[in-house]
Amino acid sequence: MPSAAAPQAPQAPQAPEPAAPPHRRADDGPPGPFARVVERNITALIARRRADERRRPARDRAADAVTRFAGSMPFVYLHLALYSAWIATNLGVVPGLARLGGFDRGFTVLAMAASVEAIFLSTFVLISQNRMQALADARADLDLQVSLLAEHEVTELLRLVRAMAGRMGVDEAANPELDDLARDVRPETVLQHIEAAERRAAGDGGG
């Protein structure tokens, strides 16, 4: 007689696999206080930029519009078509345009028009560059003020931590290097050191 199969031991239930974290969508709300601060700062910067755009005079807007168009490919295509038609008409190389006659065989009018256009375009570009430089200077001043404020806050925090360490009897509180770190950095002093270092480097290079 065939032998009876041995009873199989019951299998332990397998633990369920951990669910994957849900993907965060771009339209989800901010996850925490830090993201709320970032979102608030971005919103404030965008609102300030739009307010500055509304306060801009019409002449600045016109200059920026001309500069944007002059720096685009449609501007290149337009001039390529105009100059090609002008040259082909005056040289008589296209049969359909030969009947117009060579009204500018020496291309004097074309050269004068190109020169006048270059003068105006250069002026518009300089106007836009001056405005962009003013915006860059304002952003640099803002960055400097934020950096100075952060440096002052870190210095005050270092003083507070050092005082706490001294009360707790921590030996590192007596570290002499903390005396220099606990002083506020004056920007004019830093600029003087930079200028002095540049003068020394220039003197060494010249010698």
C-alpha positions as CSV (number, residue, x, y, z in Angstrom):
1,M,0.0,0.0,0.0
2,P,1.3,3.5,-0.8
3,S,2.5,5.4,2.2
4,A,0.4,8.3,3.3
5,A,1.8,11.8,2.7
6,A,3.2,13.5,5.7
7,P,1.1,16.5,6.8
8,Q,2.7,19.9,5.9
9,A,3.4,22.4,8.6
10,P,1.2,25.5,8.4
11,Q,3.1,28.4,6.9
12,A,3.5,31.6,8.8
13,P,1.6,34.5,7.4
14,Q,3.8,36.9,5.5
15,A,4.1,40.5,6.6
16,P,2.5,42.9,4.1
17,E,4.9,45.0,2.1
18,P,5.3,48.6,3.2
19,A,3.3,50.9,1.0
20,A,5.3,53.3,-1.1
21,P,5.1,56.9,0.1
22,P,2.6,58.9,-2.0
23,H,4.2,61.1,-4.6
24,R,3.9,64.8,-3.8
25,R,2.2,66.8,-6.5
26,A,3.1,70.4,-7.4
27,D,-0.3,71.6,-6.3
28,D,-0.2,70.1,-2.9
29,G,0.0,72.4,0.1
30,P,3.2,73.2,1.9
31,P,4.3,70.2,4.1
32,G,5.7,72.3,7.0
33,P,6.6,75.6,8.4
34,F,9.8,75.8,6.4
35,A,8.0,75.4,3.1
36,R,5.4,78.0,4.2
37,V,8.2,80.5,4.8
38,V,9.7,79.7,1.3
39,E,6.3,80.1,-0.3
40,R,5.7,83.4,1.5
41,N,9.0,84.7,0.4
42,I,8.4,83.7,-3.2
43,T,5.0,85.3,-3.2
44,A,6.4,88.5,-1.8
45,L,9.1,88.6,-4.4
46,I,6.7,88.0,-7.3
47,A,4.3,90.7,-5.9
48,R,7.2,93.2,-5.6
49,R,8.4,92.4,-9.2
50,R,4.9,92.9,-10.6
51,A,4.6,96.2,-8.7
52,D,7.9,97.4,-10.1
53,E,6.8,96.5,-13.6
54,R,3.6,98.5,-13.2
55,R,5.5,101.5,-12.0
56,R,7.9,101.5,-14.9
57,P,7.5,104.4,-17.3
58,A,6.4,103.7,-20.9
59,R,9.7,104.6,-22.4
60,D,11.5,101.9,-20.4
61,R,8.9,99.3,-21.5
62,A,9.3,100.4,-25.1
63,A,13.1,100.1,-24.9
64,D,12.8,96.6,-23.4
65,A,10.3,95.6,-26.1
66,V,12.7,96.8,-28.9
67,T,15.6,95.1,-27.2
68,R,13.8,91.8,-26.9
69,F,12.7,91.9,-30.5
70,A,16.2,92.9,-31.7
71,G,17.6,89.9,-29.8
72,S,15.2,87.3,-31.4
73,M,15.4,85.1,-34.5
74,P,12.4,86.9,-36.2
75,F,14.5,90.0,-36.2
76,V,17.2,88.1,-38.0
77,Y,14.8,86.6,-40.5
78,L,13.3,89.9,-41.2
79,H,16.6,91.6,-41.9
80,L,17.8,88.6,-44.0
81,A,14.7,88.9,-46.2
82,L,14.9,92.7,-46.5
83,Y,18.6,92.9,-47.3
84,S,18.4,89.9,-49.7
85,A,15.6,91.6,-51.6
86,W,17.4,94.9,-51.6
87,I,20.6,93.5,-52.9
88,A,18.9,91.2,-55.4
89,T,16.8,94.1,-56.7
90,N,19.8,96.4,-57.3
91,L,22.0,93.8,-58.8
92,G,19.3,92.5,-61.1
93,V,19.9,88.9,-60.3
94,V,16.2,88.0,-59.9
95,P,14.2,88.3,-63.2
96,G,11.1,89.2,-61.3
97,L,12.7,92.1,-59.5
98,A,14.8,93.4,-62.4
99,R,12.0,95.6,-63.7
100,L,12.2,97.6,-60.5
101,G,15.5,99.0,-61.6
102,G,18.7,99.6,-59.6
103,F,17.7,102.5,-57.4
104,D,20.7,101.9,-55.1
105,R,23.4,100.3,-57.2
106,G,26.2,101.5,-54.9
107,F,24.3,100.4,-51.8
108,T,24.7,103.8,-50.3
109,V,21.2,104.0,-49.0
110,L,21.4,100.5,-47.6
111,A,24.6,101.4,-45.7
112,M,23.1,104.6,-44.3
113,A,19.9,102.8,-43.2
114,A,21.9,100.1,-41.5
115,S,24.1,102.7,-39.7
116,V,21.1,104.6,-38.4
117,E,19.4,101.4,-37.3
118,A,22.6,100.3,-35.5
119,I,22.7,103.7,-33.6
120,F,19.1,103.4,-32.4
121,L,19.4,99.7,-31.5
122,S,22.6,100.4,-29.5
123,T,20.8,103.2,-27.6
124,F,17.9,100.9,-26.8
125,V,20.2,98.2,-25.6
126,L,22.1,100.6,-23.4
127,I,18.9,101.8,-21.8
128,S,17.9,98.2,-21.0
129,Q,21.4,97.5,-19.7
130,N,21.3,100.5,-17.4
131,R,17.9,99.4,-16.0
132,M,19.2,95.8,-15.5
133,Q,22.4,97.2,-13.8
134,A,20.2,99.2,-11.4
135,L,18.2,96.1,-10.5
136,A,21.4,94.1,-10.0
137,D,22.8,96.8,-7.7
138,A,19.6,96.7,-5.7
139,R,19.7,92.9,-5.4
140,A,23.4,93.1,-4.4
141,D,22.6,95.6,-1.6
142,L,19.8,93.4,-0.4
143,D,22.1,90.3,-0.4
144,L,24.7,92.4,1.6
145,Q,22.1,93.5,4.2
146,V,20.8,89.9,4.6
147,S,24.3,88.6,5.0
148,L,25.2,91.3,7.6
149,L,22.0,90.5,9.5
150,A,22.7,86.8,9.4
151,E,26.3,87.4,10.6
152,H,25.1,89.5,13.5
153,E,22.5,86.9,14.5
154,V,25.2,84.2,14.5
155,T,27.5,86.3,16.5
156,E,24.8,87.0,19.1
157,L,24.0,83.2,19.2
158,L,27.7,82.4,19.7
159,R,27.9,84.8,22.7
160,L,24.8,83.3,24.2
161,V,26.1,79.7,23.8
162,R,29.5,80.7,25.2
163,A,27.8,82.3,28.2
164,M,25.8,79.1,28.8
165,A,28.9,77.0,28.4
166,G,30.7,79.1,31.0
167,R,27.9,78.7,33.5
168,M,27.9,75.0,32.9
169,G,31.7,74.8,33.4
170,V,32.5,73.6,29.9
171,D,36.3,74.1,29.2
172,E,35.7,75.2,25.6
173,A,34.1,78.4,26.8
174,A,37.6,79.7,27.7
175,N,38.9,79.1,24.1
176,P,40.7,82.3,23.1
177,E,39.6,81.9,19.5
178,L,36.0,82.6,20.5
179,D,37.0,86.1,21.4
180,D,37.5,86.9,17.7
181,L,34.5,85.0,16.6
182,A,32.3,86.8,19.1
183,R,33.1,90.2,17.6
184,D,30.8,91.8,15.0
185,V,32.4,92.1,11.6
186,R,32.4,95.6,10.3
187,P,32.0,95.7,6.5
188,E,34.1,98.8,6.1
189,T,37.0,97.0,7.8
190,V,36.6,94.0,5.5
191,L,36.6,96.3,2.5
192,Q,39.8,98.0,3.7
193,H,41.6,94.7,4.1
194,I,40.4,93.7,0.6
195,E,41.7,96.9,-1.0
196,A,45.0,96.6,0.9
197,A,45.4,93.0,-0.3
198,E,44.6,94.1,-3.9
199,R,47.2,96.9,-3.7
200,R,49.8,94.5,-2.4
201,A,49.1,92.0,-5.1
202,A,49.3,94.8,-7.8
203,G,52.6,95.9,-6.4
204,D,54.0,92.4,-6.4
205,G,52.8,91.9,-9.9
206,G,54.3,95.2,-11.1
207,G,57.6,94.6,-9.4
